[in-house]
Amino acid sequence: MASCALGWATQAVVSRVRRPGRGRTRHLGTDKRSGRRVGRASTCRASIAAHEHAHARDESSVRAFLSERTVLLTGSTGFLAKVFLEKLLWEQPDVRKVFLVIAPRGAQTAEDRLAKEIIAAPLFDRLRARHGADFEAFAFAKLVPVAGDLGVDGLGLSPEAQSAIENETDVVVHSAATTTFDERFDVAVNINTLGPRRVLALAKRCENLKVMCHVSTAFVNGLRVGPAAERAFRVGDSVANELAERKKNRDSFSARGASLDAPKPPAAAAKEKGVDPYEEIALAFAEAEACDRAESGEGASERMTRLGSKRARANGWQDTYVFTKAMGEQILSAERDDVPLVIVRPSIVEGALSEPFPGWIEGVRMADPLILAYGKGLIRGFVGDKQGVLDIVPVDAVVNVMLAALARKAGEARPSREARPSDELEPLSGDVDDIAVYHVATSTLNPLNFEKFLRIVSGHFAEHPLADKRSGDAIVPDANIEVFSSRLAFEVDTWLRQDGVRFAGVSLLEKLKPGTMSRADRRKKVVAQKTWEQLKGMGELYAPYTSYAARFSSTNVQTLRKSLSPEDARAFPFELESLDWREYLSAVHIPGLLKHALRIEPRGEKKEGKEKQNASETAAIANERAS
C-alpha cells in the first residue's frame, strides 16, 4: 500500500543504505531452462519472441475481446494500473484507445503526467523494444489523457471529454483510491466510497459499455475470522454484526449442547442496524464541516482521522481505508442496475513475478517497510501471529486476473447468455445480484506463514547485507529473528535496539546536571527517538495485517483459471498455488525493491559502467528485433 501510511515509516528505514560488495550486477529473474540470472534486456527479448510466436497461432479469447475496444482507466499513475496498462498494450496492440483520467498536479497537466509518469516509466521497456523508434507515436496514439478528479461529481471532466468517453467507451476499469490506512474520514469517504459511485454513473452513460471492473481489496473482509467468501458487500452488511451473531450462535450452542448444524435461533432479538454507507457519508461531511468551523489545521485533521478509525472499528473493520472501500462496494451493489460488474480484490500487492520483467515495483508497498527495517538492522522481528499468514500477491497475477475476468464477464452478456450451452462456463460462487468477485490472494491457495516470511527475509540479508552509505560497513541484522506476540514486546525490543537505555541514562544525567550531554549525543538521541516513534507507529498500523484472522477464499479465481484456453492460460498466468515463496521473495522481490523502488545498486558499480550496461542492453534488444 502506498501513500502517507508508508512515507514516514520508510524514511528512517531507507536513509543511508546501499548494497555492499564488489562484483557484477545482480540481475533479476531466472532462466529456468539454464538456471542462470537474466537481465531486463534478456527478459524483453524472450517476451517478444514468445509473444510473436503466440500471435502466429492466436487462440486467445481474452485478446479477441480486447481487440478494437476503447477502455476508460482511473488511477493510471498508480503502480497496479500502470502494470495493467502495460500488459493491455503488450497483449493487444490493436486496442482502439485508452482514456486515462489523470488529475493535474500543480503546473503539470494530465498530458505532462502521462509523458513523465507513465510513458517514460521503465516498465514499458519491452514495448519500447518491440516498437523501437515508433514507441512514443504508438503510445500517444493509444493513450488519451483526460484531466479529471475522482473527488468531484462528474469526475471534473470537460464536456468534450465526457462526450467522447460516453460515446466510445466499451470497458471501464476503476483502480484509483486513497490507500492511507488512517486517512481523514471525509477524504477517504469522498475517494473510496463516493469515487466508485461517480465512476459507475459515468459507466451507465457509456452507450457501448460491455463490462466494468472495480479494484477493491481483499481486506474489505475486515475483522472476519476464518474463510471469507468472494461475495460483494450489500447495504446493511456489517462485519461487527456478523461477529456478534457468530458469538451468539456459539454461546447458544454451548448452552444447549446441541450440534453445530442445529437450526439457528429465531431472530427474535433483532440484530443491530447494519452499515448504511449513505448515512456514513453524511456523517463524514457533517463532522468535517463542524471541525472546520471549530478548529483549524492539525486539530481538525486529527479529529477527522480519529472519527474514521472509530467508525471503522465500531462496524468491524480494522481501519478507515478498508471500511470506506467496503462501503464503496455496498454502493456499487445498490446502484449497479444492469451494468455488468466485476470486483477484483487483491491482497497485499507486491513486485512482479515475471511481467513486465521480474522484480518490477514502483514505490514501497505494505510489506516492504518490514523488509527494509530488518535489513537496516532497526528491528529484530515484528509483531504478529507466529502461526498466521502474510497474504501477498505479485502484481502481474492481479493484472492477469483483471483482464481474464473482464473477458469472461463480457462473455456472459445477457443478450446472448440464454443461447449458450448451460455448462459452457462453470458458475461463480457468492454472486450478489450477478456481481463477480475475485480474491486474488494466497492465504488459502498457497499460505505464506508469517514466521517463514521473516526467516526468508533474514536469510536474504544474511547473504546480501546492506551497507551504511557513510561508513560503508555491512549491516548485519540479528539472526535471531522473532515474531513478537504483543506490540508492547515489539516496542520494548525496538527501543533497546535504538540504544534506549543509554539515552535514558544520559537524559537523566542531563536533568540532574545540565550541560553534561554532548552535542553529538543530543543529535543521536533525537534521531533515535524519532526512529523509535516511527517504528512504533508502524507496529500499530500494520499489526492488524500481520495478525489477520480471515482467510480469503479464491474459488472464483480457480474457476476463472479453469475456464481459460491453453493460450490464455499461458498469456495470462495466475497459478498462485505453485508460487515458490523463497525464490520469489529472495531472488525476485527484494532485489527488485532495492533496485527499482530505492535505487540501491551494488557497491563499486560506477556510473559509466551502468551507462555501458544500458547501452549494451539496448543494442542487444535492437539486434533481436532486427533478427
C-alpha positions in Angstrom: 0.0 0.0 0.0 1.2 3.4 -0.8 0.8 7.0 0.3 1.3 8.7 3.6 0.8 5.5 5.5 4.2 4.4 4.4 6.1 7.6 3.8 7.1 8.4 7.4 7.6 4.7 8.3 10.0 4.3 5.4 12.2 7.4 5.8 14.1 6.0 8.8 14.5 2.6 7.1 15.8 3.8 3.7 18.3 6.5 4.6 22.0 5.9 4.1 21.6 2.4 2.8 23.4 0.8 -0.1 24.4 -2.7 -1.2 27.9 -3.7 -0.1 30.4 -5.9 -2.0 32.1 -5.6 -5.3 31.5 -7.5 -8.5 28.9 -7.9 -11.2 25.4 -6.6 -11.0 22.8 -9.0 -9.6 20.3 -9.4 -12.4 16.7 -10.1 -11.7 14.8 -13.2 -12.7 15.9 -16.7 -13.6 16.1 -18.5 -16.9 14.6 -21.8 -15.6 16.0 -23.8 -18.5 19.6 -22.9 -17.7 19.3 -21.7 -14.1 21.2 -18.5 -14.9 20.1 -15.0 -14.0 18.7 -12.9 -16.7 18.6 -9.1 -17.0 15.9 -6.8 -18.3 17.2 -7.0 -21.9 17.1 -10.8 -21.9 13.6 -10.7 -20.4 12.4 -8.3 -23.2 13.9 -10.4 -25.9 12.3 -13.6 -24.6 8.9 -11.8 -24.2 9.0 -10.5 -27.7 9.9 -13.9 -29.2 7.3 -15.8 -27.2 4.6 -13.2 -27.9 5.2 -13.2 -31.7 5.1 -17.0 -31.7 1.8 -17.0 -29.8 0.2 -14.4 -32.1 1.0 -16.5 -35.1 -1.4 -19.1 -33.8 -3.6 -16.9 -31.6 -6.4 -18.7 -29.9 -6.8 -16.2 -27.1 -10.4 -15.2 -26.2 -9.0 -12.5 -23.9 -7.1 -10.9 -26.7 -10.1 -11.3 -29.0 -12.3 -9.5 -26.5 -9.8 -6.6 -26.1 -9.3 -6.1 -29.9 -10.7 -2.7 -31.1 -12.0 -1.9 -27.6 -11.9 1.6 -26.0 -11.1 1.4 -22.3 -11.5 4.0 -19.5 -8.9 3.6 -16.8 -8.7 5.5 -13.5 -5.7 5.5 -11.2 -3.3 5.2 -14.2 -0.4 6.9 -12.4 -0.5 4.2 -9.7 1.5 1.0 -9.5 -1.2 -1.5 -10.3 -2.9 0.4 -13.0 0.4 1.1 -14.8 1.2 -2.6 -14.9 -2.4 -3.3 -16.2 -1.9 -0.7 -18.9 1.4 -2.1 -20.0 0.0 -5.6 -20.1 -3.0 -4.4 -22.1 -0.8 -2.7 -24.7 1.6 -5.7 -24.8 -1.1 -8.4 -25.3 -3.4 -6.4 -27.6 -1.7 -3.7 -29.5 -5.0 -3.4 -31.5 -6.9 -2.0 -28.6 -8.5 1.1 -30.1 -8.0 3.7 -27.3 -7.4 4.0 -23.6 -8.9 7.1 -21.8 -6.8 7.8 -18.8 -8.4 10.0 -16.1 -5.4 11.9 -14.6 -5.6 14.8 -12.1 -3.4 17.7 -13.0 -0.8 18.3 -10.3 0.5 21.9 -9.8 1.8 23.1 -13.1 1.7 19.6 -14.6 -1.2 18.9 -16.9 -2.7 15.5 -17.5 -0.6 15.3 -20.7 2.6 16.1 -18.8 1.9 13.4 -16.2 1.2 10.9 -18.9 4.5 11.6 -20.6 6.6 11.7 -17.4 5.0 9.3 -15.0 3.6 6.7 -17.4 5.2 6.5 -20.8 8.7 7.3 -19.5 8.5 4.6 -16.8 10.9 1.6 -17.1 8.1 -0.9 -17.1 7.4 0.0 -20.7 10.8 -1.2 -21.8 9.6 -4.3 -23.6 7.1 -2.2 -25.6 10.0 0.2 -26.4 12.0 -2.8 -27.7 9.1 -4.0 -29.8 8.2 -0.7 -31.4 11.7 0.9 -31.4 11.7 4.5 -32.6 7.9 4.3 -33.1 7.2 3.6 -29.4 6.2 7.1 -28.4 4.0 7.5 -31.5 2.3 4.2 -30.7 1.8 5.1 -27.0 0.4 8.6 -27.7 -1.9 7.3 -30.4 -3.4 4.7 -28.0 -3.4 6.7 -24.7 -5.6 9.7 -24.3 -5.1 11.7 -21.1 -8.2 13.3 -19.7 -8.0 15.9 -16.9 -10.3 14.8 -14.1 -10.8 14.5 -10.4 -12.2 11.4 -8.7 -13.3 13.5 -5.7 -15.6 15.7 -7.7 -19.1 14.9 -9.0 -18.9 14.2 -12.7 -15.2 13.4 -12.2 -14.4 17.0 -13.1 -14.4 16.1 -16.8 -14.8 18.8 -19.5 -18.0 18.5 -21.7 -15.9 17.4 -24.6 -14.1 14.7 -22.7 -17.3 13.4 -21.1 -19.0 13.2 -24.5 -16.1 11.3 -26.1 -15.9 8.8 -23.2 -19.7 8.2 -23.2 -19.8 7.7 -27.0 -16.7 5.5 -27.3 -16.0 3.5 -24.2 -16.6 -0.3 -24.1 -14.7 -1.2 -20.9 -14.4 0.8 -17.6 -11.6 -0.1 -15.1 -11.7 1.8 -11.8 -8.4 1.4 -10.0 -8.0 4.8 -8.2 -8.2 5.0 -4.4 -6.5 6.6 -1.4 -4.7 3.8 0.3 -3.7 5.6 3.5 -4.8 3.3 6.3 -5.6 6.2 8.7 -6.8 8.8 6.3 -9.2 11.5 7.3 -12.7 10.1 7.3 -14.2 12.7 4.9 -11.3 12.3 2.5 -11.4 8.5 2.4 -15.2 8.5 2.0 -15.0 11.0 -0.8 -12.5 9.0 -2.8 -13.0 5.3 -1.8 -16.8 5.3 -1.3 -18.1 8.1 -3.5 -15.4 7.6 -6.1 -16.8 4.3 -7.3 -20.3 5.7 -7.4 -19.1 8.6 -9.7 -17.3 6.1 -12.0 -20.4 3.9 -12.1 -22.6 6.9 -13.0 -20.3 7.6 -15.9 -20.2 3.9 -16.9 -24.0 3.9 -17.1 -24.0 6.6 -19.6 -21.5 4.8 -21.9 -23.5 3.7 -24.9 -21.3 0.7 -25.8 -20.4 -0.5 -22.3 -19.6 -4.2 -22.2 -18.2 -4.5 -18.6 -16.9 -2.6 -15.7 -14.1 -3.7 -13.3 -13.8 -2.2 -9.8 -10.5 -2.8 -8.0 -11.2 -3.3 -4.3 -9.0 -5.0 -1.7 -9.3 -8.4 -0.1 -9.0 -6.7 3.3 -12.6 -5.3 3.0 -13.4 -8.5 4.8 -12.4 -6.6 7.9 -12.2 -8.4 11.2 -13.8 -11.6 9.9 -12.4 -14.8 11.2 -11.7 -17.9 9.1 -12.9 -18.4 5.5 -14.1 -15.2 3.7 -16.2 -15.8 0.6 -16.0 -14.0 -2.7 -19.2 -12.1 -2.2 -19.8 -8.4 -2.7 -21.0 -6.3 0.2 -24.6 -5.1 0.2 -26.1 -2.1 2.0 -26.7 -3.1 5.6 -23.8 -5.6 5.8 -21.7 -5.2 8.9 -18.8 -7.3 10.0 -19.4 -6.4 13.6 -23.0 -7.8 13.3 -21.6 -11.0 11.7 -19.2 -11.4 14.6 -21.9 -10.8 17.2 -24.2 -13.2 15.5 -21.4 -15.8 15.4 -20.7 -15.4 19.1 -24.4 -15.6 19.9 -24.7 -18.8 18.0 -21.6 -20.2 19.6 -22.9 -19.3 23.1 -26.3 -20.8 22.3 -24.7 -24.0 21.1 -22.7 -24.2 24.3 -25.8 -23.6 26.4 -27.9 -26.2 24.6 -25.2 -28.7 24.0 -26.6 -29.0 20.5 -24.9 -29.8 17.2 -23.3 -27.1 15.2 -25.7 -28.0 12.5 -28.7 -27.2 14.6 -31.0 -24.5 13.3 -30.1 -21.0 14.3 -32.2 -19.4 16.9 -35.0 -17.2 15.5 -34.1 -13.6 15.1 -36.4 -12.5 18.0 -33.8 -10.2 19.2 -33.2 -8.3 16.0 -29.6 -7.6 15.4 -28.4 -4.1 15.4 -28.7 -1.9 12.3 -26.0 -2.6 9.8 -23.8 -0.2 7.9 -25.6 2.3 5.8 -23.0 4.0 3.5 -25.2 6.9 2.8 -25.5 7.7 6.5 -21.8 7.3 6.9 -21.2 9.7 4.0 -23.5 12.3 5.6 -21.8 11.9 8.9 -18.3 12.3 7.5 -19.1 15.6 5.7 -21.2 17.0 8.6 -18.4 16.3 11.0 -15.8 17.8 8.6 -17.8 20.9 8.3 -18.2 21.2 12.1 -14.5 20.6 12.5 -13.6 23.3 10.0 -15.8 25.8 11.9 -14.5 24.9 15.3 -10.9 24.1 14.7 -8.2 24.6 12.0 -5.1 22.9 10.8 -3.9 19.8 12.5 -6.6 19.8 15.1 -9.4 19.3 12.6 -7.4 16.7 10.7 -6.7 14.7 13.8 -10.3 14.8 14.8 -11.5 13.5 11.4 -8.8 10.8 11.4 -10.0 9.6 14.8 -13.6 9.6 13.6 -12.7 7.4 10.7 -10.9 4.9 12.9 -13.8 4.9 15.4 -16.4 4.3 12.8 -14.4 1.5 11.2 -13.8 -0.4 14.4 -17.3 0.0 15.6 -18.6 -1.7 12.5 -16.0 -4.5 12.3 -13.2 -3.1 10.1 -9.6 -2.6 11.2 -9.1 0.9 9.7 -10.6 3.7 7.7 -9.1 2.5 4.4 -10.8 -0.9 4.3 -14.0 0.4 5.8 -14.5 3.1 3.1 -13.6 0.6 0.4 -16.2 -1.9 1.7 -18.8 0.9 1.6 -17.8 1.6 -2.0 -18.7 -2.0 -2.8 -22.0 -1.5 -1.0 -22.9 1.4 -3.2 -21.9 -0.4 -6.4 -24.1 -3.3 -5.3 -27.1 -1.0 -4.6 -26.8 1.3 -7.7 -25.4 -1.1 -10.4 -28.7 -1.6 -12.3 -27.8 -3.6 -15.4 -24.0 -2.7 -15.6 -22.0 -6.0 -15.9 -19.7 -5.6 -12.9 -16.5 -7.4 -11.8 -14.9 -6.7 -8.4 -11.2 -7.7 -8.1 -10.0 -7.9 -4.5 -6.2 -8.3 -4.4 -4.4 -8.8 -1.0 -1.1 -7.1 -0.5 0.2 -6.3 -4.0 3.9 -6.6 -4.3 6.6 -6.7 -7.1 6.1 -8.5 -10.4 6.9 -12.2 -10.6 7.7 -12.1 -14.3 5.9 -9.3 -16.2 6.8 -6.8 -17.5 10.0 -8.1 -16.0 10.9 -10.0 -12.8 11.1 -7.8 -9.7 9.5 -4.6 -11.2 8.0 -2.5 -8.4 7.2 1.2 -8.0 7.2 2.7 -4.6 7.3 1.0 -1.3 4.3 -1.3 -0.7 2.9 -2.6 2.6 5.2 -5.5 3.4 8.3 -3.6 2.3 8.9 -1.3 5.4 9.2 -4.5 7.4 11.8 -5.9 4.9 13.8 -2.7 4.9 13.7 -2.1 8.6 15.1 -5.6 9.2 17.8 -5.2 6.5 18.8 -1.9 8.1 19.1 -3.6 11.5 16.4 -1.4 13.0 14.2 -4.3 14.1 14.7 -7.9 15.2 11.3 -9.1 14.0 7.8 -7.8 14.0 4.5 -8.1 16.0 2.2 -10.7 14.5 0.7 -14.2 14.7 3.5 -16.8 14.5 1.1 -19.3 13.0 -0.7 -16.7 10.9 -0.1 -15.8 7.2 1.0 -12.8 5.4 -1.1 -12.6 2.3 0.9 -11.1 -0.5 0.5 -11.5 -4.3 2.6 -10.4 -7.3 1.2 -7.5 -9.2 1.3 -9.4 -12.6 -1.0 -12.1 -11.2 -3.6 -9.4 -10.2 -3.4 -7.8 -13.6 -3.9 -11.1 -15.4 -7.0 -11.9 -13.3 -8.4 -8.5 -14.1 -8.0 -9.0 -17.8 -9.3 -12.6 -17.8 -12.3 -11.6 -15.6 -13.2 -8.7 -17.9 -13.4 -11.0 -20.9 -15.3 -13.7 -19.0 -17.9 -11.2 -17.7 -18.4 -9.6 -21.1 -18.9 -13.1 -22.5 -21.8 -13.6 -20.1 -23.7 -10.6 -21.6 -27.4 -11.0 -21.1 -28.5 -10.8 -24.8 -26.6 -14.0 -25.7 -26.4 -15.8 -22.5 -29.5 -17.9 -23.0 -28.2 -19.1 -26.4 -25.0 -20.6 -24.8 -24.8 -24.1 -23.5 -25.6 -24.1 -19.8 -22.3 -25.8 -18.9 -20.0 -23.7 -21.0 -18.9 -21.6 -18.1 -18.8 -23.0 -14.5 -20.8 -20.7 -12.3 -19.0 -18.5 -9.8 -19.7 -18.6 -6.1 -21.2 -16.0 -3.8 -22.6 -13.7 -6.5 -24.6 -10.7 -5.2 -27.0 -9.8 -8.0 -24.7 -11.4 -10.5 -21.6 -9.4 -9.4 -18.4 -11.5 -9.9 -15.9 -11.1 -7.1 -12.3 -12.4 -7.2 -10.0 -12.7 -4.3 -6.5 -12.5 -5.9 -4.8 -13.7 -2.7 -2.7 -16.6 -1.3 -3.9 -17.2 2.2 -5.9 -20.3 1.1 -4.2 -21.2 -2.2 -0.6 -21.0 -1.0 -0.3 -19.7 2.6 2.9 -17.8 3.5 3.4 -18.3 7.2 4.4 -15.0 8.8 7.4 -16.6 10.6 8.5 -18.2 7.4 8.3 -14.8 5.7 10.6 -13.2 8.3 13.0 -16.1 8.1 13.2 -15.8 4.3 13.9 -12.0 4.7 16.5 -12.8 7.4 18.3 -15.4 5.1 18.4 -12.9 2.2 20.1 -10.2 4.2 22.5 -12.7 5.8 23.7 -13.5 2.3 23.3 -10.0 0.8 23.7 -7.4 3.6 23.0 -3.7 3.1 25.7 -1.1 4.0 25.6 2.3 5.5 26.5 5.0 3.0 28.7 6.9 5.4 30.8 4.1 6.8 30.4 1.5 4.1 30.2 -1.1 6.8 27.9 -4.0 6.1 24.8 -4.1 8.3 24.5 -7.5 9.9 20.9 -7.9 11.2 20.2 -10.0 14.2 19.9 -13.6 13.0 17.7 -14.4 16.0 14.6 -13.2 14.2 11.4 -13.2 16.2 7.6 -12.9 15.9 6.5 -10.8 18.8 3.2 -11.8 20.4 2.4 -8.2 21.5 3.0 -4.7 20.4 4.5 -3.9 23.8 7.2 -6.6 23.4 8.0 -5.3 19.9 8.2 -1.7 21.1 10.4 -2.5 24.1 12.8 -4.6 21.9 12.9 -1.9 19.3 13.6 0.8 22.0 16.5 -1.3 23.2 17.9 -1.6 19.7 17.8 2.2 19.4 20.1 2.4 22.4 17.2 3.5 24.6 18.8 2.5 27.9 21.9 4.6 27.3 20.0 7.6 26.1 17.6 7.4 29.0 20.6 7.4 31.4 22.3 10.3 29.5 19.0 12.3 29.6 18.6 11.6 33.3 22.1 12.8 34.0 21.4 15.9 31.9 18.4 16.7 34.1 20.4 16.3 37.3 23.5 18.1 35.9 22.7 20.4 32.9 25.4 20.6 30.3 26.7 17.1 30.6 25.1 15.8 27.4 27.3 16.4 24.3 26.1 17.9 21.1 26.7 14.6 19.3 24.6 12.7 21.9 21.8 15.2 21.6 21.7 14.7 17.9 21.8 10.9 18.2 19.1 10.9 20.8 16.8 13.0 18.6 17.4 10.6 15.6 16.9 7.5 17.8 13.7 8.9 19.4 12.3 9.8 16.0 13.2 6.4 14.6 11.7 4.5 17.5 8.4 6.5 17.3 8.2 5.8 13.6 8.8 2.1 14.1 6.3 2.1 17.0 3.7 3.7 14.7 4.5 1.1 12.0 3.8 -1.6 14.6 0.4 0.0 15.5 -0.6 0.5 11.8 0.4 -2.9 10.5 -0.3 -5.3 13.4 -3.9 -5.9 12.2 -2.5 -7.2 8.9 0.3 -9.4 10.4 -2.2 -10.9 12.8 -5.0 -11.1 10.3 -7.6 -13.8 11.1 -9.6 -14.1 7.9 -8.5 -16.4 5.1 -9.6 -15.4 1.6 -11.4 -18.0 -0.4 -10.3 -17.9 -4.0 -12.7 -20.3 -5.5 -13.8 -17.9 -8.3 -10.1 -17.3 -9.2 -9.6 -21.0 -9.6 -12.8 -21.3 -11.6 -11.7 -18.5 -13.8 -8.3 -20.2 -14.5 -10.0 -23.5 -15.4 -12.2 -21.6 -17.9 -9.1 -20.3 -19.8 -8.0 -21.7 -23.1 -4.4 -23.1 -23.2 -3.3 -20.0 -24.9 -5.0 -17.6 -22.4 -3.5 -19.7 -19.5 -0.1 -19.2 -21.0 -0.5 -15.5 -21.8 -2.4 -14.5 -18.6 -1.0 -16.8 -15.8 -2.1 -16.6 -12.2 -1.4 -20.0 -10.8 -0.6 -18.8 -7.3 -0.7 -22.4 -5.8 2.7 -23.1 -7.4 4.5 -19.9 -6.3 7.8 -20.6 -4.6 7.9 -18.1 -1.8 11.6 -18.3 -1.1 12.5 -17.9 -4.8 10.0 -15.1 -5.2 11.0 -13.1 -2.2 14.7 -13.6 -2.1 15.6 -13.8 -5.8 12.9 -11.6 -7.3 11.0 -9.2 -5.0 13.7 -8.0 -2.5 16.3 -7.3 -5.3 13.6 -5.6 -7.3 12.5 -3.5 -4.3 16.1 -2.3 -3.7 16.8 -1.7 -7.4 13.6 -0.1 -8.7 11.9 1.5 -5.7 15.0 2.6 -3.7 17.7 2.8 -6.4 20.2 0.9 -4.3 22.9 -0.5 -6.5 25.8 -2.9 -5.6 28.9 -1.1 -4.2 31.6 -0.5 -6.7 29.4 -0.1 -9.8 30.4 3.1 -11.4 28.1 5.4 -13.3 29.9 4.9 -16.5 29.7 1.1 -16.1 26.0 1.4 -15.7 25.7 3.5 -18.8 27.7 0.9 -20.8 25.5 -1.8 -19.5 22.3 0.1 -20.5 23.9 0.7 -23.9 24.7 -2.9 -24.4 21.2 -4.0 -23.3 19.7 -1.5 -25.8 21.9 -2.8 -28.6 21.0 -6.4 -27.7 17.3 -5.6 -27.9 17.7 -3.8 -31.2 19.7 -6.8 -32.7 16.9 -9.2 -31.5 14.3 -7.0 -33.3 16.4 -6.9 -36.5 16.8 -10.7 -36.5 
